[in-house]
Amino acid sequence: MSIRLVLAGLASIAMAAAISFVIPAAPASADTACATAWNATSVYTGGMTVSFDGQNYLAGWWTQNEQPPGTSGVWTDEGACDGGGSTPPPSGGACDYPTWVAGTNYVTGDIVEYPANGLYYEATHDNPGYDPTISTWYWSPYACGGGTTPPSSGFVVSEAQFDQMFPNRNSFYTYDGLVSAMSAYPQFATTGGSTVEAQEAAAFLANVSHETSGLVYVSEIDQSGDYCASESYGCPAGTYEYYGRGPLQISWNFNYEAAGNALGIDLLDNPNLVATDSATSWETALWYWDTQNGPGTMTAHDAMVNGAGFGQTIMAINGSLECNGNNTAEMQDRINLYEQYTQILGVSPGNNLSC
């Protein structure tokens, strides 16, 4: 096995923490217009904004009938608003789509505007008017006007979204380190169109979160294992020095050797670089994601870009222990994180989530 789990129980704890906390947004200015008023019967998903009692609130994840500010942490106070109403979405041209109406028959490819949030959705399957914010099988978010403007970093995940995904992360795992590492693998999260790009980013970060308990652990807790295989180049750093490190917990001497050769870094002699340099650490994770099949039949990158689904990313990373019914709890934790992160990014998780 090429990747070793940190601790199964801690991954579940990290997931709970990720769901319970949302990084507060900057307070709104005094003249900020109020968003659409909160309604107890409406369904709200992560990223949607409502107004209540003179304040704007941002939803961190799916919610219904929880009055802001609430007690679960789903609502983030964005500050006072002036009651002037929210800015309407652009209209005309590519954004001039009909308003969704419950009970109306829609066919695959239909695009509608959802009146509760002013966002657009495309029917991915024929349906009798299911709610686009609930039925992700039948609807997926649509970027009106040909796609959303990417964050200034060029990565489909903004720094604010990254912070929301990893509220308790170790300071070693910086957003800038990840963005810098992406230059080594420019195909990562930039292939297949905006939806696929966001899905791949969410898939990578979900697996990363599971491996590190929410980007909390840089090195494997139990460092006593012998990951020194009988290779011609041996284990010059020491027999017990090739334990798991970094976002995907790279382990074994042959993985340190191969990753180092690919990145132009001597990781065989200096494996601890993966735990001391943020960009290098992220680069090893992207190296594995983009180039290694592990126990699977394809790389995790290919699985997402070619439509094989999130389940095949699990297979590539730890399939020999978690797939085919071997450890469904660990597999499900990865799936839960992936669904949470796609929701934050506003895309459907797609099909074939399990392995």
C-alpha positions in Angstrom: 0.0 0.0 0.0 1.4 3.4 -0.9 -0.6 5.6 1.4 -1.2 4.9 5.1 -4.1 6.2 7.1 -3.3 8.4 10.1 -6.1 7.4 12.5 -9.6 6.2 11.5 -11.3 7.8 14.5 -9.7 11.2 14.1 -10.9 11.5 10.6 -14.5 11.3 11.7 -13.8 13.9 14.5 -12.2 16.2 11.9 -15.3 15.8 9.7 -17.6 16.8 12.5 -15.4 19.8 13.3 -15.5 20.9 9.7 -19.3 20.8 9.7 -19.6 22.6 13.0 -17.6 25.7 12.2 -17.7 28.3 9.4 -15.1 31.0 9.0 -16.9 34.3 9.6 -17.1 36.6 6.6 -16.1 40.2 6.9 -18.8 42.4 8.3 -21.0 44.1 5.8 -20.9 47.8 5.5 -23.7 49.9 6.9 -25.2 50.5 3.5 -25.1 46.9 2.3 -28.4 46.0 0.7 -30.5 43.3 2.4 -30.6 39.9 0.7 -33.9 38.0 0.2 -35.7 37.6 3.5 -35.3 34.3 5.3 -38.3 32.0 5.0 -38.8 29.0 7.3 -40.1 26.8 4.5 -37.3 27.5 2.0 -34.3 25.3 1.6 -30.9 27.0 1.7 -27.6 25.5 0.7 -24.0 26.6 1.4 -23.1 30.0 0.0 -26.7 31.4 -0.1 -27.4 34.7 1.7 -30.6 35.8 3.5 -31.6 38.7 5.6 -33.3 38.5 9.0 -34.1 41.3 11.5 -31.9 43.8 9.7 -28.9 41.5 9.2 -27.5 39.5 6.3 -26.6 35.9 7.0 -24.5 33.4 5.0 -25.4 29.7 4.9 -22.5 27.3 5.5 -24.4 24.2 4.4 -27.8 22.8 3.7 -30.5 24.0 6.1 -34.2 24.4 6.4 -36.4 25.9 9.1 -33.4 27.1 11.2 -34.0 30.8 12.0 -30.8 33.0 11.8 -28.5 33.2 13.7 -29.4 29.7 14.9 -27.4 27.5 17.2 -25.8 25.0 14.9 -23.3 27.4 13.3 -24.9 27.1 9.9 -25.5 30.8 9.7 -22.7 33.4 9.6 -23.6 37.0 10.4 -22.4 39.2 7.6 -23.5 42.4 9.3 -26.2 45.0 9.1 -28.1 45.7 5.9 -30.2 48.7 4.9 -33.3 46.9 3.6 -32.9 48.1 0.1 -33.1 44.7 -1.4 -30.5 42.4 -2.9 -28.9 43.2 -6.2 -30.7 41.1 -8.9 -28.7 38.7 -11.0 -27.8 39.8 -14.5 -30.4 39.4 -17.1 -30.6 39.3 -20.9 -28.4 37.3 -23.3 -27.0 34.1 -21.9 -28.6 34.8 -18.5 -32.2 35.3 -19.6 -33.6 31.9 -18.5 -37.1 31.2 -17.1 -37.8 31.0 -13.4 -38.1 27.5 -12.0 -41.6 26.5 -11.1 -42.4 23.5 -8.9 -44.4 20.8 -10.7 -43.3 21.9 -14.2 -41.8 19.1 -16.4 -38.2 19.8 -17.3 -36.0 17.9 -19.7 -32.2 17.3 -19.6 -30.5 20.5 -20.6 -33.2 22.9 -19.5 -31.7 25.9 -17.6 -33.7 27.8 -15.0 -33.3 30.6 -12.4 -34.1 29.6 -8.9 -36.1 32.5 -7.4 -35.1 32.0 -3.8 -31.4 32.7 -4.4 -31.2 34.1 -8.0 -28.8 31.4 -9.1 -29.1 29.2 -12.2 -29.4 25.4 -12.5 -29.2 23.0 -15.4 -31.3 19.8 -15.6 -29.0 16.8 -15.7 -32.0 14.4 -16.0 -35.6 14.8 -17.0 -37.7 15.5 -13.9 -41.3 16.7 -12.9 -40.1 20.0 -11.3 -38.0 18.8 -8.5 -36.3 21.6 -6.4 -32.9 22.3 -7.9 -31.3 23.0 -4.5 -32.2 19.5 -3.1 -32.2 17.1 -6.1 -28.5 17.1 -7.2 -29.2 14.0 -9.3 -31.6 16.0 -11.5 -30.0 19.4 -11.3 -26.5 20.9 -11.2 -25.4 24.5 -10.7 -25.1 26.5 -13.9 -22.6 29.3 -14.3 -24.7 31.9 -16.1 -22.9 33.7 -18.8 -20.3 31.0 -19.6 -18.7 30.4 -16.2 -17.8 32.1 -13.0 -14.7 34.2 -12.6 -12.0 32.1 -10.9 -10.4 33.3 -7.7 -7.4 35.6 -8.1 -5.2 32.6 -7.3 -6.4 30.9 -10.5 -7.5 27.9 -8.3 -11.2 27.0 -8.5 -11.2 27.0 -4.6 -10.9 30.4 -3.1 -8.9 31.0 0.1 -12.2 31.7 2.0 -13.6 28.4 0.8 -10.4 26.6 1.7 -10.6 28.1 5.2 -14.3 27.0 5.5 -13.3 23.4 4.5 -10.4 23.3 7.1 -11.3 25.5 10.0 -8.9 23.7 12.4 -6.0 23.1 10.0 -2.4 23.1 11.0 -0.7 26.4 10.0 1.8 24.3 8.0 -0.8 23.6 5.4 -1.1 27.0 3.8 -3.4 27.9 0.9 -0.5 29.6 -0.8 1.6 26.5 -0.5 -1.1 24.5 -2.3 -1.5 27.1 -5.1 2.3 27.2 -5.5 2.5 23.4 -5.7 -0.1 23.4 -8.5 2.5 24.8 -10.9 4.2 21.4 -10.9 0.9 19.8 -12.1 -0.9 22.4 -14.1 -3.6 19.9 -15.3 -4.9 19.6 -11.7 -8.4 21.1 -11.3 -8.0 22.9 -14.7 -9.3 20.2 -17.0 -12.8 19.4 -18.2 -14.7 22.6 -17.7 -15.8 24.5 -14.5 -17.9 21.7 -13.0 -15.3 19.0 -13.4 -12.6 21.3 -12.2 -14.5 22.0 -9.0 -15.3 18.3 -8.6 -11.7 17.3 -8.9 -10.6 20.0 -6.4 -13.3 18.8 -3.9 -12.3 15.2 -4.5 -8.6 15.9 -3.8 -9.3 18.0 -0.7 -11.8 15.4 0.6 -9.2 12.6 0.5 -6.6 15.0 2.0 -9.0 15.8 4.8 -9.5 12.2 5.6 -5.8 11.3 5.5 -4.9 14.2 7.9 -8.0 14.5 10.0 -8.8 17.9 8.5 -5.3 19.0 7.7 -4.4 18.7 11.3 -1.6 16.2 11.1 1.6 16.7 9.1 3.2 13.4 10.0 1.8 10.0 10.8 1.3 9.6 14.6 2.8 6.2 14.8 6.2 6.5 13.3 7.5 3.2 14.3 6.6 1.3 11.2 9.2 -0.2 8.8 8.5 1.3 5.4 11.9 0.4 4.0 11.3 -2.0 1.0 14.2 -3.9 -0.6 15.1 -1.6 -3.4 18.4 -1.1 -5.0 18.7 2.4 -3.6 17.9 1.3 -0.1 16.8 3.6 2.7 19.7 6.1 3.3 17.7 8.3 5.7 17.1 5.3 8.1 15.0 2.2 8.2 12.1 3.9 10.0 12.2 7.3 8.3 9.7 6.7 5.5 6.5 6.9 7.4 3.5 8.9 6.2 3.9 12.7 5.7 2.0 15.5 4.0 -1.6 15.9 2.7 -1.8 12.4 1.3 0.5 10.8 3.9 3.1 9.6 1.4 5.0 6.6 2.8 7.5 3.9 1.8 11.0 4.6 0.4 10.0 3.9 -3.2 7.4 6.6 -3.1 9.8 9.1 -1.6 12.3 8.1 -4.3 9.8 8.4 -7.2 8.2 11.6 -5.9 11.6 13.2 -5.4 12.8 12.2 -8.9 9.6 13.7 -10.4 9.9 16.9 -8.5 13.6 17.3 -8.7 14.1 17.1 -5.0 16.1 14.5 -3.0 13.4 13.1 -0.8 15.0 9.7 -0.5 17.9 11.2 1.6 15.7 14.0 3.0 12.2 12.6 3.6 11.4 15.2 6.3 11.3 17.9 3.7 7.7 16.7 3.2 6.9 17.7 6.7 8.9 21.0 6.8 8.2 22.7 3.5 4.6 23.4 2.7 4.9 23.7 -1.1 7.0 20.4 -1.2 4.4 18.7 1.0 1.6 19.7 -1.3 3.6 18.8 -4.4 4.0 15.2 -3.2 0.3 14.9 -2.8 -0.3 16.3 -6.3 2.4 13.9 -7.6 0.5 11.0 -6.2 -2.9 12.3 -7.3 -1.9 13.0 -10.9 0.5 10.1 -11.6 0.0 7.1 -9.4 -2.7 4.4 -9.7 -1.9 2.8 -6.3 -4.1 -0.3 -6.0 -6.5 1.0 -8.6 -6.5 1.0 -12.4 -6.3 4.7 -13.0 -5.0 7.9 -11.3 -7.3 9.9 -9.2 -6.9 12.8 -11.6 -8.0 10.6 -14.5 -10.9 9.2 -12.5 -12.4 12.7 -12.0 -11.6 14.1 -15.5 -12.8 11.0 -17.4 -16.0 10.6 -15.4 -15.2 7.4 -13.5 -16.3 9.1 -10.3 -15.1 9.8 -6.8 -15.0 6.1 -5.8 -12.1 5.5 -8.1 -10.0 8.2 -6.3 -10.5 6.2 -3.1 -9.4 3.1 -5.0 -6.2 4.8 -6.1 -5.3 6.0 -2.7 -6.4 3.2 -0.3 -8.5 0.9 -2.3 -6.9 -2.3 -1.0 -8.1 -1.5 2.5 -11.3 0.4 2.0 -12.9 -0.7 -1.2 -14.9 -3.8 -2.2 -16.5 -3.9 1.3 -13.3 -4.0 3.2 -13.8 -0.9 5.4 -17.0 0.8 4.4 -16.9 3.3 7.3 -13.6 4.8 6.1 -14.8 4.9 2.6 -18.0 6.6 3.6 -16.1 9.2 5.6 -14.3 10.2 2.4 -17.6 10.3 0.5 -19.2 12.5 3.2 -16.3 15.0 3.0 -16.5 15.1 -0.8 -20.2 15.8 -0.7 -19.7 18.6 1.8 -16.9 20.2 -0.3 -18.8 20.0 -3.5 -21.7 21.7 -1.8 -19.3 24.5 -0.6 -18.1 24.9 -4.3 -21.7 24.8 -5.6 -21.4 21.8 -7.8 -23.1 18.3 -7.9 -20.9 15.5 -6.6 -21.7 13.4 -9.7 -22.1 9.6 -9.8 -20.1 6.6 -8.7 -19.1 7.9 -5.3 -18.3 4.5 -3.7 -15.8 1.8 -4.5 
